[in-house]
């Protein structure tokens, strides 16, 4: 039963690759393959390349003993990306799923339904946060003098981040669901939020190189400031 539910959840997560949302019709094999390849290139090459550059720019922190600050910054980026990428999926699949009533009416333990729903949220969070955290690991393993302790700590930190993303996605998804119930002009709000995000993205993008340079050049001072204010 649990296996069947999990398979159903995975099909729902990947539905956009195989079905046209506007018409509801199945895509051709060529269109489905193109969608998956385009998504893979966007995630791995475009976003992965950006965060690989960011991690490399911050790599100087590793040489001055600021490994913890390096992982704090890259981990924060990974959490932010993971939550942003999965929060609306959380809203749709956990709180506003169309088949919730149907599944609850069947002789299926509610804990199975909740486990499968959360697994989908978790995997989406891992997918998006991994786009930032995996480049951080690559740069760290390339620049640092590796020991068993450092390798295990870096991997364990990534696992902890994935659960932080899961918790925040569930909380924010619940807030989005509550807001969605009270909104009358939902399409207008969606447009405004999208424009605000795009504006913030381009502002950060054009200033990123300068900010990273300043941060890397003043790594020790920044680390001391963080330690003194938020140990």
C-alpha positions, 0 to 999 in steps of 0.5 A, a space after each residue: 500500500 505504501 509503495 503504491 501511494 509513493 509511486 502515485 506521489 512521484 507521478 504527481 510530482 513529475 506530471 508537468 513533464 508528461 502532461 500539458 497543464 493547459 489542455 490536460 492532454 498527454 505530451 508526446 515522448 519527444 516533448 516529455 524528453 525535451 521538458 526533462 532535459 531542459 529542466 535538468 540543464 536549468 538545474 545542473 548547468 545554469 543554477 549549479 554553475 552559478 552556485 559553483 561560482 559562488 562557492 569558489 569565490 567564498 573558498 578563500 574562507 577555507 584557507 583561513 580556518 573559516 570553514 564554518 562560515 563558508 558552510 553557514 553562508 552556503 547552507 543558508 543559500 541552500 535552505 532559502 533555495 530549497 524552501 522557495 522551490 518546494 513551498 508552493 509544491 507543499 501548498 498544493 500537495 499537502 494542504 490543497 491536494 484535490 484527492 485528500 478527501 478521496 484517499 481519507 475515505 478509503 481504508 488507508 491509514 492516515 499516517 501512510 497518506 501523510 508520510 507519502 505527502 511529506 516524502 514528496 515535499 522532502 524530495 522537492 526540498 532536497 532537489 532545490 537545496 542540493 543545487 546550491 549545497 552540492 557545488 559547495 561540497 565540490 569546492 570544499 572537497 577540492 580546496 580543503 585538506 580532507 579528513 574523515 571528520 571533515 567529510 562526515 561533518 559536511 555530509 551530515 550538515 547537508 542531511 540536517 539542512 534537508 530537514 530544516 528545509 522540510 520543516 520550513 516548507 511545511 510551515 510556510 506552505 500552511 501560511 500560504 494555504 491560510 492566505 490563499 483561503 482569504 484572497 479574492 484576486 489570487 491571480 493578481 497577487 501571483 503576478 505581484 509576488 512574481 514581479 517582486 521576486 524577479 526584481 529582487 533576483 536581478 538586484 542581487 545578481 548584478 551586485 553578487 560579484 561585488 558582495 562576494 568579493 567583499 565577503 571573501 576579502 573580509 572573511 576573518 572580520 565577518 566571522 568574528 562579528 558573527 561569532 560575537 553577535 550570534 555564537 
